[in-house]
Each structure stands twice: as C-alpha cells, then as structure tokens.
Amino acid sequence: MPDPFTGENNYYHPNDYGYAELAPYKLRTPSEREALIQFRKRMLYRVLNQRTLVVFAGSGLSRTLGYLTWQELTSEVVKYTLRSLRGHPENDDKRRITRFKKRLESRKRDNEELVFMLGECQRMLRRKRQQDSERNGRQDTPILENLLNRLFRLPGRRIPQKRAKEYQFRRGFIGRREKKDSNPYLALMELPVERFITSNYDCEIEWALHDKRKISWSELGVPDPDKGDKGEKSPSERWHSFTQARKYSEHLALFAMSRVKDAANMVFHCHGRWDEPKDMVLSEADYQRWYFGDRAGEGTTFRQTIDLLFGANPILFLGFGMEDDITRPLRMMSAIAPELKENRPLFALMDHDTSSKGKQDEGWEKFDRLYERYGLHVIPFERPK
C-alpha cells in the first residue's frame, strides 16, 4: 500500500528514532523539527497499516465544500429569530437580537459568545412558540429546527446548479462535492479508515461512504436523492450513522471497539445530526446537558463512550480546532499519565504558515502547546499556493 505522503510503497516505516531525543521542548533547529515530523508520520503510518485509526472530522472539512462557519451559522440563526419576532412589539428580546446582529456584522466573535447567542435564540423561539400555542391553540410559529433543516439537508444530485442557493450553500457547492480533488471526504475513503467521528451536523461522510464504499442510503439514514424519501429509519435499520442519543447506546458501545467487523464504516455524530434537532449540541444548555448533566443517564453514557474512544483508539483530527469540550478527556489523560504522552497515538493535520520566520515560529509554538495540553502530535502542512 502506498505511503499517503510520499506515494512510495513503504506504508509502514520502522521507528528509527527515540522520541525522547525529539521532545518538542528540546527542539531548536529546522533539522530537528523535520526529524520530529518524520517520527510523527511513522507513528501515523503504523496505525493506518493496522486499520485501527479513527478519523475525527471537524467543521474545517465541510467548510471546503461551502458549509457555513460557526459564526455564519450563528448569524443565520440570529436573522431567522429576528424575522420570527417581526410584528411583535419592541421588547428586550428584540433589542438583544438586534444587538447580536450588529455585533456579528462588525467582527469575528469567539465561540463562547456565539454559543450564548445561539442559546438565546433557541430560548426566544421556543417561548414564542409556546405563547402562540396558548393564544390560538396551534404551534405554527417557526422554530430553530426549521432553519437547521434548510441549512443542512442536502439537495439531490439532479437539482440544477442555480438552485443551490435555495439551500444556503455557496455557488459551486454541488460541483465541488462530487470531485475528489475538491472533496476531502472522498479522499478519506481512499485510506484504510473504517470509523469516523464528527462534530458536524451535515452528512457529507455518509454521502462519501455511499459513493465510494457502496453503503446503502437506508443504512446511513440519508434520504435517497433519486427516490425522494425522508431517510427516516429506526436505530436498528440505520446502523452506519448515529448520534449521541441514548437510543443509539448499542452503536456507541460497538463504535469504541477497534477491529470489530460490525463497526466498519460507522459515523458517530457526537454533537447530533441535522435531522434529529432535539439532540443537536448548539447552546450552552445543550453542552451542559451532554458534558455535565445526567438526564435519564444519557450524559453519563455519552461521556463514558468518549473517554473509552479517546483512551483506547488512535485518533486523527482533521479540520478541528481543539477548542471544544469534547477534548476534555484528552487533557485529563495527559495530566494523569504524562509519561505516556509521547507514545499515545493522537494526531492532527494542521495548516502551517511559513511565509515568514515569525509566522513559522508562531505555528510551532501552537503545535507545542497542543502537545503539552493534549499530547497531540501535530503534522503540519503548507497550503498549496
């Protein structure tokens, strides 16, 4: 099997270096840095060759296909909430949402502020729905789930290019997602990786699994674009794609185990899927429910699965910023057993700006911070010019 970095037929490389001589805090010269990168690549090649690697796909991968960034999603939700409150008298809620809209237009906001904004929108829309129901006996007020459905439901392949705008995707989205050189998920299917975890709400991994590995739409729980069905399946039927919801507890237990035949080609949406909005992790209340709460035991099951998954499997992070609560177990493992950090198979491919020495050094400092905090072995790459 060819080396994914060099194309040579030496997929597994023997370990020529001892990591102690390559510890990040000891590195100074470019040659030492290069030796560290090569060492990390060899570690990654080994787990790929063993077919035990789990890929964690973050929003950076879907971003390349035209999906919204976290701030863009928040902006869409804020505007949607403001439209839903149109016609109502001016009050504190409307004034707050208007302020959110202006702040989002001014500059980039941090994730904590975005999560707060999403939670406020969620609260206002649900309260409005309840008030309207009490007033007229019907629950016909638009709610947040309606917007999420429009943002993440994939258009069928037969939909013309000009209609992509209706689904809030950028121009060229449909064409890009069908080309291997533009779609990172199709490229992933070429690697010996059989388990995927993602914090994304979209179903791009499922589409790639169907295209490249011929997993049926019904087993993925994705609407068949040729038949126009809704893709709604029971957990037993939708075996290859699942969320953190309690009804998928059997899937969760199996997914955390390596080299199990029934776990092949499974996708774990750890923050929910667009078509199951009640389990999507959007707001602070949602984060607390899953990462700290224990309603009906679902939070505990979820956290135990994440701990087992990260503690017993090699992980490769792609397009993920490492700033989420889901990385908490990694930090805990690093603190409990720091002596195991250098050999723990946790990897990330990250963009490295080498346009100047200052930016290059800044990048290495970031990679060293991630190693210190999580034991993460970053393999940097330069964006094609």
N, C-alpha and C positions, 0 to 999 in steps of 0.2 A: 504494500500500500504506500503511495507516495507521501512524502513529507508535505503537510499543508503550507509550510512556509517556503520551502526551497524547491519542491517538486521532485526531489531525489527519492529513490526507493530505500530510504533508511528511516522508516517511520519511528522505530524505537531506537533511541541513542543511549549507549551506556553512560553511566554517570562518571564523568572524568574529573569532576571537581567535588571537593567537600564544601558544604555550604558555609561552614564556619569561617573559611577564608574569604567568603564573598558576602559576609553580612553587610547590609546596607549602610550601617553607621560607620563601617571601616572604609567604604569606597571613596575614592578621590579622583582617580584618573579615568579618562574615557575608556581605556582598555579594560579596566576593572569593571566598569559599568557594562561594557559589552559582554564580558565573561558572565556577569550575573544574568543578563538577558538570555544568553545561550543556555545557562543552567536551568532557568525557569521554563524555557521552551522544551528542554528534555524532560522535565517533570511532567509537562502537559502532554507531550507525545506519549509518554508511558501510560497515562490513564486513558488517553484516547485509544491506544492499542489494546487496552484491557476492556474497552467498551463499558466502562463504569461511570464516565463523566456525565454530569447533569448540567445543562446549559440554563442559566438564568437570563432571560431576555427582558431588558428594561425598555423604557419609552424611547431611548435613543434609536433603537432599531426601527420601530414603527414610524418615528419621525422622518426617516429617509423615504418613506412611502407617502408622506403627505398628511399624516395624522397630526392632530393638534398637540402643541406643547401643553404642559400643566397650566401655564399662565393663560394660554389661548383658550383652553377648555374652561378655566375659571371665568374668563371674560365672556364666553358664550353663555355660561350659566347665569352670570350677573345680568346680562342683557335680556335673557329669557325671563328671569324673575321680574325685571323692571317692566317688561311688556305685560306679564301676567297681572301686575298690580295697576295697570293703566285703567283709568276710570274711577279708581278709588280715591277718596280724599287724601290730601297730603298728611302724612304722619311720620313717626320716627323711622319706621321700616323703609318707607320710600326714600326718605332723606339719606339713610345709611346706604342703601343700594346705589343711589346716585353718587355718593362719595366713593364707593367701591369702583364704580365705572370710571370715574375720573382718575383715580389712582392707578388703575390698570392701564390706562392710556398713557400715563406720564412716564413710567419707567418699569424696569423689571422688579418684581416683588419676590420676597423669599417664600419658601414653601410653607412655613408656619402661618404666614399671613394669608396665603392662598387657601390653605385648609380651613382657616377660620371663615373666610368669605364663603366658601362652598357650604360650610355648616350653617351659616346664617341664611343663605338662600334656601337650603333644604328646609330649615325651620319655618321660614316665612311661607313657602309654598304649601307645606303641609297644614299650617294653621289656616291659610286662606281656603284650602280645600275643605277643611272641617267646618269653617264658618259658612261657606256656601252650601254645604250639605245640610247644616242645621237650618238655614234660611229657606231653601227651596226643595229640600229632600233629595237632591241629586248631587253626585260627586262628579261634576263635569268641568271643574277647574283644571287647567293644565298643571301637571306636576313635573318634577325634575326628571322622572323616568322617561317621559315622552321625548324630551330633548336628547337624552343619552341614547335612546333608541335610534334617533335620526343621525346622531353623530357617529355611531359605531356599527350600525347594521350595514353589512357590505352589499353594494349593488351587484347584481348578476353580471356575468361577463358580456351578456348580449346588450346591456344598456349602452347607448351611444356615449361617446366621449363628452359631448356637450352637456349631458345630464349629470355628470359627476358633481357639478356644483350643488345640485339639489341635496346631496348627501354630505355637504360641508367638507368635501375633500378638495385639495388643490388641483389645479389644472394639470392634466397628465397623469393623475393617480392610477387609473386603470391600466394604462400602458406600462407604467413603471413596475407595477406589482407582478406582471407576467414575464418580465425579463430578468434572467438570473443575475446579470451584472448590475441591476438596479435594485434587486430584492434580496436583502440579507437572509431572509428566511428560506428562500430556495437554495441559497449557498449552504446554509446549515444542514440541509437534508443530504448533502454530499459527505458529511462527516459521520463517523461511527458513534453517533449520539442518539440515544433512544428515549431519554426522559427530558422534558422541558418544563421549567417553572417560569412564570411570568407575572409581573405586577400590572401588565397591560390589560385593558378591558376588551380590546379587539380580538379577533380570531384569525390573525394572519398566520400563526403557526399551524392552525388547523387547515387552512387553505393550502399551505405548503405540503403538509402531510398527505392531503388528498391528491395533490398534483404529482408529487414525487414518489410517495410510498403507497399510493392507492388505498388509503384508509377511507372507508365509506363515509358519506355525509352523515348517515344516521348514527354511526358510532362516534362521530365527532360532535353531534348535536348541532350541526350547522345547516341552515336552510339550503336545500338543493337549488342552485340558480336556474336549472333547467326545468324543474317541476314547480317551483314557486311555493314549496311547503314552508312551514314555520320553523322546522328544525327542533320542535319540542319533543324531547324523549325522556323517558324515566332514567334514573341513575344506572340501572342495570343495562339499558339499551345504549346509553351514551357513555360507554366505558372509557374512551380515549381522551375525553376532555371533561374537566370537573373543576369545582371551586372549593373554597374552604368551608362551605356549608356542611352542617352535620350530616345531612342525608348522603354525603359522599365519604363517610368515615372509612368505609372499606377501601375506596380508591386511595385515600390518604395513607392508610397503613401499607398498602402494597407499593405505592409510589416511592416511599422512603427506602425500599429494599433494592439493592443492586443485583444484577444478573438474575432477575426473575422474569420468565418469559411473558407472563401476563402484564408486566409493567412496561413492555416495549411500546414506544410511540404514544406515550401518555403526556398530556399537557395539564399542568396544575396552575390554575389562575388563582394565585394566593390572595389577590385583592378583589376577586369577583369577576364576572363576565358581564358584558353589556346587556345580555338578555335575561339576567337574573338580578335586577337592580336592587332588590332589598338586601342583598349580601355584598354589594359593592362597597369598598372602603374609600370614602370620599372625604368625609368630615372628621373633626376631632372626636365626635361621639362614636363614629364608626371605628376609628383607631382604638379608642378606649375599650369598645365592645370586644374586639378581637385580640388585642395585645395585652389587655389588663383585666378585662371582665371575665365572668364565668356564667353567663346566662344559659341555663339548661346544659351546662358542661361544654358548650361549643368552643368557648375561648380556650379552655384547657387543652382540648383535643387538638386544636389548631396549633397552639404553641408547642405542644409535645412533638407534633409532626415536624415542625420547622426545626426544632432542636435536634431531632433524630436525623433529619435530612442533611443539615449542615454538618453535623458531627460525624456522620458515617459515610459520606459520599464526597468525591471530588466535585467541585463546582467551578464553572467558568461563567463569570459575569460579563455580559455584553450590553452596551448601551444603558448601563445602570450607574447612577451617581453615588451610590453607597451612603446616602443620607436619609435612609428610611428606617422605620422601627424594625423592619424585618432583619436588619443586620445586627440587632442586639445580641442574638446568640453567638455570633462570631466574635464580638467584643468580649463576651463573657468567657468563651473558650480561650481566647488569647490571654485573659487575665488569670484564669485558673491554672492553665498549663502553658506558660510562656516558653518552656523548653521544647515544646512540640511545634511551635510556630513555624520554624524554618522548614519542616518537612510536611506540614499539613497541606494537602493539595487544593488550595483555594487560589483561583486565578482570575485575572481581569485583563481584557484587551482595552487599552485606553489611548486616545489621541495624545500625541506629544508634539508640542510646538517647538521646533528647533530653529526658528527664523533668526534668533539671536541667542547669545550665550546666557543673557539674563532670563529669557523665557525658558531656555533649556534647563537651567538650574532650578527655576521655579517648578517646572514639571517634575523633576526628580525629587524635589522636596515634598511635593504632594504624594508621589508614589511611596516615598519613605514613611510618610505619615500614615498611609493606608496599611502599610506593613506593620508599623508599630501598633496601630489600633486593632486591626483585624487579623493580622498575619496574612495579608493578601499579597500574592505575588503578581505584580503588575507587569505585563509585557507591552511596552509602548510601541506605537506605530505612528508614522507620519502620514497625514492626509495627502492623497495624490494632488499634485499641482495642476 
